[in-house]
């Protein structure tokens, strides 16, 4: 009896592999087709150089089950030889063998190239900064117009002037800084800074100093004005004919040659202070002055631009009036110079350039003033605050008609010491 469904028998199944079949031909449904893609590979080799896989015909193939002799027919799968398929030859593409190792980096050369690059960038940046800063200096004062000048001595003498100019200030700024709205400009502070081999000396010239106006040539008109022995307060010389007459008057009354002139106005002073983030200073006493806007408690504190301007302008709240004010001005300017010259400002471009911009835009200097002269001035003022120099007022012997009279003997000794670049032994008020 047959187990197949009706109509099926061993005869109509044909010579198919199946139950009880002795045929070597497997059933059609069980035939495993080899799928070949691309062009026909050469005999004995599959697609892309891959060895042709064994054909499982008659239930056998290379290494077929139970056929130990299949291992000796010469076939090698290549999996254990390190052969890379798809290449051209042994060892990889192109038959070049293993890739040569990358040479070790030449660190000496890299360091040399980096150093040269850094130095080049620094030089280019420094040169560009120099020309940028030099172009911003306002060289408006012509000292060649000053006549009958004393001979220059040793060292360098700077006349530093703080003016009360409101030029360029808005009404709101004038109110905020308590400057008032006076037209024109006058000197609010005057100092001589001497630099040399024996340390810097900073000498304040009180604005109420009694001086004689000598013969001079008008800075604008070119006309000669004969001296008449007329005595005025020192700040009147500036108000009469500007920086050139001020220099002429200082040189005539002291006998000291002035090498460079530097002036800064109210707004510029406040901007410089703000650009460095304020200036720390120790205020020796409580100060309250409605005219300058000063309102400070005794002790160490950091002043912003507005507060700093109020501090250096205050005199009515001080016992010594203008003499005490000049001392505060010296103290603050030295502290400002010290702040500007710190590594935190010089090495920080985000602070250095705004500070330089604010300062250079605000300064008025003589035509022969250079950046190196300006740097010398700031470093010397820093030296004064650091104890490397001396600060003092011009020696005063008394007063006449509200003017402060200089001590002629002391002034003569002081000037001689400055001319010879000697250590200053004279004391001021």
C-alpha positions in Angstrom: 0.0 0.0 0.0 1.3 3.4 -0.8 1.4 6.3 1.6 1.2 9.0 -1.1 -2.0 10.7 -2.0 -4.1 9.5 -4.7 -2.6 9.6 -8.1 0.9 9.6 -6.6 3.2 6.7 -6.8 6.7 5.9 -7.0 6.3 5.6 -10.7 4.8 9.1 -11.4 7.2 10.7 -9.0 9.9 10.0 -11.5 13.5 9.8 -10.6 13.3 12.3 -7.8 15.1 12.3 -4.6 12.7 11.6 -1.8 11.5 9.1 0.6 12.8 5.7 -0.5 14.4 7.2 -3.6 17.7 5.9 -4.7 18.3 8.7 -7.1 21.2 11.1 -6.6 19.0 14.0 -7.9 17.5 16.0 -5.1 13.9 17.2 -5.2 13.4 20.3 -7.2 12.1 22.2 -4.2 15.3 21.4 -2.4 17.8 22.3 -5.1 20.1 25.1 -3.8 20.9 27.5 -6.6 24.1 29.4 -6.7 23.5 33.1 -7.3 26.2 34.7 -9.3 26.3 38.5 -9.9 28.4 40.2 -12.4 30.6 38.6 -15.1 31.4 35.0 -14.9 34.5 34.4 -12.8 37.4 32.3 -14.2 37.4 28.7 -13.4 38.3 27.9 -9.9 37.7 31.4 -8.7 34.6 33.2 -7.6 33.6 36.8 -8.1 36.2 39.5 -7.3 38.9 36.9 -6.6 37.0 35.0 -4.0 37.6 31.2 -4.3 34.6 29.4 -5.7 32.6 27.8 -3.0 32.0 24.1 -3.2 28.9 22.8 -5.0 26.8 20.5 -2.9 25.9 18.0 -5.5 25.2 14.4 -4.5 25.0 15.6 -0.9 28.8 16.2 -0.9 31.2 19.1 -1.3 34.6 20.0 -0.2 34.9 18.9 3.4 31.5 17.3 3.1 30.1 15.5 6.0 31.7 12.1 6.5 34.1 12.6 3.6 37.6 12.8 5.1 39.3 12.8 1.8 37.8 16.2 0.9 40.4 17.9 3.0 43.1 16.8 0.7 41.8 18.0 -2.7 44.0 21.2 -2.7 41.2 23.7 -1.8 42.1 26.5 0.6 39.5 29.0 1.7 42.1 31.7 2.3 40.5 32.8 5.6 43.6 31.8 7.7 46.3 33.1 5.4 45.8 36.9 5.9 44.9 37.2 2.1 42.9 40.3 1.3 40.3 39.6 -1.4 39.7 42.0 -4.1 43.4 43.0 -4.3 45.8 42.4 -7.0 48.3 40.3 -5.3 49.8 39.1 -2.1 49.8 41.5 0.9 47.2 44.0 -0.4 46.3 46.2 -3.3 49.0 46.4 -6.0 51.0 43.7 -4.4 53.1 46.3 -2.5 53.1 44.4 0.7 52.5 46.0 4.1 52.3 49.8 4.4 55.6 51.4 5.5 55.4 52.9 9.1 54.9 56.7 9.3 58.1 58.5 10.2 58.3 60.0 13.7 57.4 63.7 13.8 60.3 66.2 13.7 59.5 68.1 16.9 62.5 70.3 16.7 61.4 71.6 13.3 57.8 72.0 14.5 58.9 74.0 17.5 61.1 76.2 15.3 58.3 76.9 12.8 55.9 77.7 15.7 58.4 80.0 17.3 59.0 81.9 14.1 55.3 82.2 13.4 54.6 83.6 16.9 57.5 86.0 16.7 56.4 87.2 13.3 52.8 87.8 14.5 54.1 89.7 17.6 56.3 91.9 15.4 53.5 92.6 12.9 51.0 93.3 15.7 53.5 95.6 17.6 54.4 97.5 14.4 50.7 97.9 13.5 49.8 99.0 17.1 52.6 101.5 17.1 51.5 103.2 13.9 47.9 103.1 15.0 48.7 104.7 18.3 51.1 107.2 16.8 48.5 108.4 14.4 46.0 109.1 17.2 48.3 111.6 19.1 47.0 115.1 18.8 50.2 117.0 18.2 48.7 120.5 18.4 51.3 122.4 20.5 54.2 124.1 18.7 57.0 124.8 21.2 59.1 126.3 18.4 56.9 129.4 18.9 58.2 129.8 22.5 61.0 132.5 22.5 64.0 133.1 24.7 64.1 129.5 26.1 66.6 128.4 28.8 69.2 125.8 27.8 68.2 122.2 28.1 69.7 120.3 31.0 70.2 116.6 31.8 67.1 114.4 31.8 63.7 115.2 30.4 61.1 117.7 31.7 57.4 117.2 31.0 54.8 119.9 31.7 51.6 118.0 32.4 48.4 120.0 32.4 44.9 119.1 33.3 42.5 121.6 31.7 38.8 122.3 32.5 37.9 122.0 28.8 34.2 120.9 28.3 34.8 120.5 24.6 32.8 117.7 23.1 30.8 117.1 26.3 27.0 116.9 26.2 24.8 118.7 28.7 24.1 115.4 30.5 27.9 114.7 30.8 28.5 118.2 32.2 25.8 117.7 34.8 27.0 114.2 35.6 30.7 115.2 36.0 29.8 118.5 37.8 31.9 120.6 35.4 29.6 123.5 34.8 29.2 125.0 31.4 32.0 127.7 31.3 33.1 128.5 27.8 36.7 128.1 26.7 39.2 126.3 28.9 41.6 127.0 31.7 44.2 125.0 33.5 42.9 123.0 36.5 46.2 121.5 37.4 49.9 121.9 36.3 52.8 119.7 37.1 56.4 119.3 36.1 57.7 115.7 35.8 61.4 115.3 35.6 62.8 112.0 34.5 66.5 111.0 34.7 69.1 108.7 36.1 68.3 109.6 39.8 64.6 108.7 39.7 61.6 110.8 38.7 60.5 113.9 40.5 56.9 115.2 40.2 56.4 118.9 41.2 53.0 120.5 41.3 52.6 124.1 40.3 49.6 125.6 42.2 47.2 127.3 39.8 47.2 130.4 42.1 51.0 130.7 41.9 52.2 134.3 41.5 54.1 134.7 38.2 55.2 137.4 35.8 54.1 137.3 32.2 57.2 137.9 30.1 57.5 139.1 26.5 56.0 136.5 24.2 54.9 135.9 20.6 51.2 135.2 20.1 50.6 131.5 19.1 48.0 132.5 16.6 48.8 136.1 15.6 52.5 135.8 15.6 52.6 139.3 17.1 55.2 140.1 19.8 53.7 141.2 23.1 56.2 143.1 25.3 56.4 142.2 28.9 55.4 144.9 31.3 56.2 143.2 34.7 52.6 142.2 35.0 51.9 139.6 37.7 49.0 137.2 37.5 48.0 133.8 38.7 49.7 131.0 36.7 46.5 129.7 35.2 45.9 133.1 33.7 48.8 132.6 31.3 47.1 129.6 29.8 43.8 131.4 29.5 45.5 134.4 27.8 47.3 132.6 25.0 47.2 128.8 25.5 49.9 126.2 26.0 52.7 128.1 24.3 52.4 131.1 26.7 52.0 128.8 29.6 55.3 127.1 28.7 57.0 130.4 28.2 55.8 131.7 31.6 56.9 128.6 33.4 60.3 128.6 31.8 60.8 132.4 32.5 59.8 132.1 36.2 61.8 129.0 36.9 64.7 129.0 34.4 63.9 125.3 33.7 63.7 124.1 30.1 60.4 122.2 29.3 61.0 119.4 26.7 57.5 118.2 26.2 53.9 119.3 26.9 51.0 117.0 27.7 47.4 118.1 28.3 44.2 116.3 29.1 40.6 117.5 29.6 37.8 116.5 32.0 36.1 114.0 29.8 39.3 112.4 28.7 40.5 112.0 32.2 37.2 110.2 33.2 37.3 108.0 30.2 40.8 106.8 30.9 39.9 105.9 34.5 36.8 104.0 33.3 38.8 102.1 30.6 41.1 100.5 33.1 38.2 99.5 35.3 38.7 102.2 38.0 41.6 103.2 40.1 42.2 102.1 43.7 43.3 104.8 46.1 43.5 105.4 49.8 41.6 108.6 50.7 43.1 110.0 53.9 39.9 111.8 55.2 36.2 112.1 54.6 35.5 114.5 51.7 32.3 116.2 50.8 32.3 119.0 48.2 29.1 120.0 46.4 31.0 122.0 43.8 33.1 119.1 42.6 30.5 116.4 43.5 33.0 114.7 45.8 31.4 112.6 48.6 33.9 110.1 50.0 34.5 108.3 53.2 38.0 107.8 54.6 39.8 104.6 53.5 40.9 102.5 50.5 38.4 102.4 47.6 38.2 102.1 43.8 37.0 105.2 42.0 35.4 105.3 38.6 35.8 108.1 36.1 33.2 110.4 37.6 34.4 109.9 41.2 38.0 110.3 40.2 37.4 113.6 38.5 35.5 114.9 41.6 38.4 113.8 43.8 41.2 115.6 41.9 39.1 118.8 41.5 38.1 119.1 45.2 39.7 122.0 47.0 37.0 123.8 49.0 36.6 120.9 51.4 40.3 120.7 52.1 42.1 122.6 54.8 45.1 123.5 52.6 42.8 124.4 49.6 44.8 124.4 46.4 48.0 123.0 48.0 46.1 120.0 49.4 44.4 119.5 46.1 47.7 119.3 44.2 48.8 116.6 46.6 45.7 114.6 45.8 46.2 115.1 42.1 49.7 113.8 42.3 48.6 110.8 44.4 45.8 109.9 42.0 47.8 110.4 38.7 50.6 108.2 40.1 48.0 105.5 41.0 46.4 105.8 37.5 49.8 105.4 35.9 50.5 102.4 38.1 47.2 100.9 37.0 47.8 101.5 33.3 51.3 99.9 33.5 50.2 96.7 35.1 50.5 93.4 33.2 46.7 93.0 33.6 46.3 96.0 31.3 49.3 95.7 29.0 48.9 92.0 28.3 45.2 92.1 27.9 44.2 93.4 24.5 40.6 93.8 25.5 41.8 96.3 28.1 44.9 97.7 26.5 43.4 99.0 23.3 40.4 100.7 24.9 42.7 102.3 27.4 45.1 103.5 24.7 42.2 104.7 22.6 40.7 106.6 25.4 44.0 108.1 26.4 45.3 109.0 23.0 42.1 110.5 21.9 42.1 112.8 24.9 45.7 113.9 25.0 47.0 117.1 23.4 50.8 117.0 23.1 53.6 119.0 21.4 54.7 118.3 17.9 57.9 116.6 18.9 56.2 114.2 21.4 56.5 110.5 20.5 55.1 107.3 21.9 58.3 106.5 23.6 58.3 109.8 25.3 54.7 109.2 26.4 55.7 105.7 27.7 58.6 107.2 29.6 56.3 109.7 31.2 53.8 107.0 32.4 56.5 104.7 33.7 58.1 107.6 35.6 54.8 108.5 37.2 54.4 104.8 38.2 57.9 105.0 39.7 56.7 108.0 41.8 53.8 106.0 43.2 56.1 103.0 43.8 58.5 105.0 46.0 61.3 105.2 43.3 60.9 109.0 43.0 59.7 112.0 44.8 56.5 114.1 44.7 56.2 117.7 46.1 54.7 121.1 45.6 56.7 124.0 44.4 58.2 125.6 47.6 56.0 128.5 48.8 57.1 131.4 51.0 53.8 133.1 51.5 51.0 134.9 49.6 50.4 138.3 48.1 47.0 139.5 47.1 45.6 136.0 47.1 48.5 134.7 45.0 50.9 132.1 46.3 54.5 133.4 46.2 57.3 130.9 45.5 60.3 130.6 47.8 63.0 131.9 45.4 66.0 130.4 47.1 64.5 127.0 47.3 63.2 127.2 43.7 66.7 128.1 42.5 68.2 125.1 44.3 65.5 122.8 43.0 65.9 123.9 39.4 69.7 123.5 39.6 69.3 120.0 40.9 66.9 119.1 38.1 69.1 120.7 35.4 72.0 118.6 36.6 69.8 115.5 37.0 70.8 115.3 40.7 68.8 113.8 43.6 66.3 116.4 44.7 66.9 117.5 48.3 64.6 120.5 48.4 61.2 120.0 50.1 58.0 121.6 49.1 54.8 122.6 50.9 
